[in-house]
Amino acid sequence: MNREQMITRELPTPRRTDPALDWLHSGRINNIGTRPQLGREIDCGCESFSFQDLPRRKGLRPATLRGPLHIQCDGHGDPQYLDELTTAALSWPYVETEVRDSSCSNTIPLRLQENAAGYNLAAFISPKEFGRVLTGAPTIYLALPLVCAHWAIVRGWAEPHYLSSHGLMPPGALVVYTPRDQDELSICYSFFLAAYSAASKPVSS
């Protein structure tokens, strides 16, 4: 099975005691693997996530190649974690699962359907696209609200995308470092969920 194919097994529940897990299970964000419910607004703005309480990522930052194609060069961890993360995001309501451009088989765009995409252009790295996963050189791009992006950078989980400094991507566009273990998978899941929420059209009550 190649890495572009969806993985169907359930995501395991973390069991170890760790500051990242304490933050994760504090009730402020969904657990890894929890699907947003159809027809409901996802409450995962920066306030509810309390990203200022984000634990610091362990170890050195990965090396990256900065340029129009800004990629992570090392420190990727087991590819299964990125596969699981991508599969979870593709399972959310109104996320398009079809990769339309066959020439970019190593790129998995995370796009919202037209009727679900919000109007805040800063929430998209390209039209309707709130995130992107590169599988050839494993790399994650996400568009996050600025406060969320700030804490992700400060705590060592991400760096600004090269194109954001040239006005070709929104200021909150990040390269988020790929997860190396189950705990980091949970934290990265929260970033994906925040990007999804920011890009989604508000649901009328």
N, C-alpha and C positions, 0 to 999 in steps of 0.2 A: 504494500500500500504506500503510495507516495504521499508527501506531506501536504499536497493540495486537497487530498480526499478527507472527508469529514470523519472524525473519530466519534464513535457512538457510546463508548463506555462512560459511566458516571464518574464525575470527578471525585477523588477521595477527599474525605474530611480530615483536615489537619488535626493531629493529636498532641503534639508537643507543646510545652509551655514556652512561650516566646513573646517578647514585647510586641512584635508585629501581630501575633495572634490575639493578644489581649486587646490591641487596638481594633482588630478586625471584628472580634466578638463583643465589642462594647455596646452593640445595639445601634451604632450610628451608620453602619453600612451593611449591605447584604453579604451573606456568606458566599464563598466561592461555589459556583455551580447553581446558585439560585437564579431562576429565570425571571425577568420582569414579566408581570402579568399583562395580558392583552387588555386593552381598553382602560388601563390605569396609568396615571402619571407617575413616573419614577422619581421619587424624592431623593435625589443624590446630588444636590448642589454642594458647593464648597462648604456652606454652613453645616449641613447635616453630616458631611464627611469629616469635618474638623481636621482638615489636612495639616493644620499647624501641629497636630499631635502625631503626625506621620513619623514612624521610627526611622532612624538613620540606616541607610543601606550599608551592609557590612562589606569590608574590603575596599580595594581601589576601584575607581571608575574604569570601565573598559576603554580600550583604545578605540577611537573612531576615525574614520576618514571623512573629513569635512569638505563639502563641496555640494554642487547641485544634487548629486546622489550621495547623501549623507548616510553612511552605513557604520554599523558596529562591527569591529574587526576581531574581537576576542571576548572571552568571558561569557559565552552564550549559555552554558549549562546544557542539560539534556534537552534535545529537540522536542521531546514529548510534552514538556511544559508549555512551549510556545504553541504546539499543536492543540493542546487542551484549551488554552486561552483563546485561540482563534475560533475553535469550534464552538465554545460557549458564546462568544460575541455574534457569530453567524446564526445562532439559534434564537436570538432575541427578536421580538415582534418588529416587523417592518424593516428588518435589515435584509438587503438583497444578497442572495447567496450565489448568484451567477457571476462568474468572472467573464466579462464580455470580450475582453481583448486577449485572444489566444496567443498573441505575440509576447505577452507579459505573463507567461505561465508561472514565473517565480514571484509574482506580485498578487496578493490577495487584498482587494479593496474592501473596506467596510463602509457601505453606502446605505443610506436610508431611502426608502421608497418616496416617491414624489409627494404623496399625500401625508407623509409623516415628518418630512424635513421642516425644521423651523426656519426663521427668517434672519437669524443672526449669522452674518457671513463669517464672523470670527470663529465660529464653531466648526468650520469646514476647511480641510486642506485643499480640496477641489470641490466642484459642485456636488452636493449631497454626500460627500465622503468625509466622515469624521475620523477615520483612521485607515491605516494601511500596514500590512505585514509583508515584509520581504522574506522569502524562504531560502533563496540562494545564499545570500550572506545575511543570516537571521537578524532582522532589524524591525523595530516597531516605530511607526509614526502615529502620533495622536495630536488632535487639536483640543487643548484644555482651556477652561477659563483661566484668566491671568493669575488669580490668587492660587488656584490649584497648581498651575504650572510653576509658580514661584516656589512653593514648598516641595514639589517633586524635584526641582533642581537643587535647592538648598540642602535637602536631605540625601542627595546623592543618587536618586533614582532615574534621573534624566538629564538631558542638556538641550538647549535651544537648537532647533533645526537651522541649518545654515541659511536656507532660503527665507526664513522669517526676518533675518537681519537685513535682507534686501527688499523687503516688502512683497515678496512673491508667495509667502504663506503668512497666515495670521500670527500675531505676536505670541500666542500660546501654543504654537506648533512645536512639538518636542520629538526628539529621539528618546524613547523610553527604553532603558536597558532590559534585555530579555531575562526572564526569570531563571534562576539557577537551582531553585528547590521549591518545595511545596509552599513554604512561607512567603517567598517572593512572588510565587504565582498568585497568592491571595491579594497581595498588595497591588500587583499589576492589574488584576481583575478590577480593583476599585478605580484605577485610572481609566480603564476601558469604559466602565459604567458611567463615570463622570463625563467622559467625552460623548457618550451616547445620549445621556440626559441633556447636555448642553445643546446638542444638535437637534433634538427632537422637538416637534411642535407641541406646545402645552396642550394638555387635554382639558376640555371644558368640563366643569363640574355640573 
